[in-house]
Amino acid sequence: MSGGPNNVAVITGGEGDLARALTKELLAGGWIVHNPGRTELDVTNSAQVKSWFGQLERIDLLVNNAGIIRDRPVVTMTEIDFDDVMDVCLKGAFLCSQAAIQRMAKQRSGHIIQVGSVSALTGPTGQANYAAAKAGLIGLTKSLAKEYGARNVRINCVLPGFLETKMTATLLADAEQRTRILSTHTLGRLNTPEEAARFIAFLDSMAHVSGQVFQLDSRVL
């Protein structure tokens, strides 16, 4: 089973605030953690993904955390804007899952957690690319969970909530925008990278849970 000292975790998008918080959480639990940023692992490059994962002797947990946004109205959204977001958020998760799951299937154990977004469920204005990519992650989660459950490989999806991170800093810097965002949360506050990381680590310990989607904030959809 995954979830213990000296087990190996990989967190893509390792330079992000959630990845840093999760790295700290897992290291405290005795995990061996690899948290490559884009310069070390470009998740959109299939050859690089195969080579990078091929260096690992085992892998117990993969967190597909790499993501980007290119928000704009659909009429001004370029094909590059759409493709870049789909490539990183969805194709990247597919490529890394594909590379990891082969090892996990042989081990007869392992866990893949996709970092999704509530945007997948609400489709916010200006996020046609991001919402589509994150919705795809939910479908990928459910399909892989059914495909590899017999090999004791678990696949889950976590929607961490509207976190205060580098990615959201511009939005939250505007006082009016921040107030509007907070008003959509019934508790009137945002989740934190540390709390999301704590949940992800806990989810890995739940050996009988797979194919599920977990929303971690107080927005009621």
N, C-alpha and C positions, 0 to 999 in steps of 0.2 A: 504494500500500500504506500501511496505517497503521503507526505506530511510527517516529517521527523528529522532529527539531527542527521547531518551529513548527506541528506538527499539534495538533489540538484534542481535548481529552478532557473528558468530563463525568462527574463522580462524584456520584451522589445520596447523600443522607444525609451531607452534607459536614461535619457537626459531630462525627461519630463518630471514634473513634481509628484505625480502619483507613483511613477516608477521609483523615484528616490525614497518616498515614504514606504513603499512596499519592500524595497531592498532592505531598509533599516529594520522593518518588522520581521522579515524572514531571517535575516542574519542573527537577530536576537533569539530566534528559535533554533539556531544551530544549522541552518541551511547553508549550502554552497550556492551562491547567487551569481549569475552572469546577467549583466544588464547593459547590453550593447546599445550605443546610440547609432544614429544613421551613418556616421563615418566608419563605424566598425561593422555594422550589418545593415545593408540597404535591403529592406524586406521586399522591395519590388523587383529585385534582381534574383531570378530563380537559381542561377549558377552559384551566386554568392551565398544564398540561403542554404543550398545543398552542401557546399563546402564548409560553411561555418558550423552547421549542425553535425556534420560528419566528423568533426573533431571531438565531439563529446562522447564519453564512454557510456553515459546513461543520462536520462532526463526524466525527472519525476513530475515537474510542473512547468508548463509553458503559459505565460500570461501575454497574450497578444494585445499590447498596449500602444503600439505605434499608431499615430494618427495625425492628420493635418486638417485644417479647414481652409476653404476658399469661398467664403460666403458672398453671395451677390444675387440679385434678382435673376430669374432664369433667362430673361431676354438679353441680359448682358453677360451671362455666364458663358465663358468660352469652352470649347471642347477640351482644351488643356486643363482648365479649372475642374471640369468634370472628371477627366481621366486621372489627374493627379490624386484627387481625393479617393476615387475608387481603387486606384492602384495601391495606395498606402493602407487605407482603412479596411478594404475587403480582400483584394488580391494578396496583399502582404500577409494577412491573417491566414488565408488559404495556404500559401506557400510554406509558411512556418509551421502550420498545423500538419501539413502533409509530411514535412521533414521530421517533425517530432513524433508523429503518430506511428510511423514505421518502427521506431525504436521502442516506443511504449507498448505496441502490440506484441513485440518479441519478449519484452519484460513481463507481459501480462499485468501491467500496472501503469498508471500515469493519469495526469489530469491536465486538461487544457481549459483555460479561462479566457474568454473573449471579453475585452473591455468595450462595451457598447455605449449607447446613449439613448436617453429618453427621446431624442430627435427621431429615432427610428419609429416611435409610436405616435408622435404628434406632428411630424413633418413641418417644422417651423418655416415661416416665410424666409426666403433667401438661402435655404439650406437643401435644395433639391438634391445636390450631389452627396452631401454628408448624410442626410436622412436616408437616402437610398442605400448608401454603403453600410450604414449601421443596421438598417433593416435586413440587409443581406447577411450580416453577421449572425442575426438571430436564426435565420434559416440554415446557415452553415452549422451553427451550434446543434440544432435539433437533428439535422441529417447525420452529422458525424456521431452524435450520441447513440443514435439507433444503429449505425454501421459498426461501431466498435465496442458497444457495451458488452458483447460476448467475450471480448478480450480484456475485460476489466479496465477499460480506458474510459474515463469520465470527461464529458465536455459540458461546460456551463457558460452562461453569459451574465456579466454584471454590468448594470447601468449605474455608474457611481454617483450620478447626480451632478448638479451644477457646482463644480468645485472652483475655489478661488486659486487659480494657477496662472502660469505665464500665458497659456492659451486664451484665458478669459480676462486677462488684466485690462485690456483696452475697453471691453464692454463694462466692466465693473468700475472703471475709473470715472465714468459719467454718473453723477449722483442720481439723475432722473432715471437713467437706465437701470441702475442698481436697485432703486426703489421698486421699479416695475417688476424686475426679476424676483425680488424677495416677496412681492405680493402674490406670486404664483405658488409659493410654498406655504402650506397650512401652518407650519411652525414658525414662519417668518425668519428663517435662517437657512444658510447653505450647509451642505455636507462639507467635510474636510478631506484632504488627501490621506491624512493619518487614519481617520475613521474608515474610509473606503479600503485602505490597506489592511486594517485590522479585520474587516469583514472577509476580504479575499483570502487571507491566511486562515481564518476560521472555516470558510467554505471548503478549503482544501482538506480539512480534517474530517469533513462529513462524507464518509466513504460510500454511502448509499444514495447520493444525490447526483443526478446527471440529466442533461437535456433541459435544464431549467433556466429561467431568466429572472434576475433579481434587481429590483429598482431600490436604490439606497437613499432617496431623499423624500421630502414630504409633499411632493406634487401629486395631486389626486387626478388621474386621467379619466 
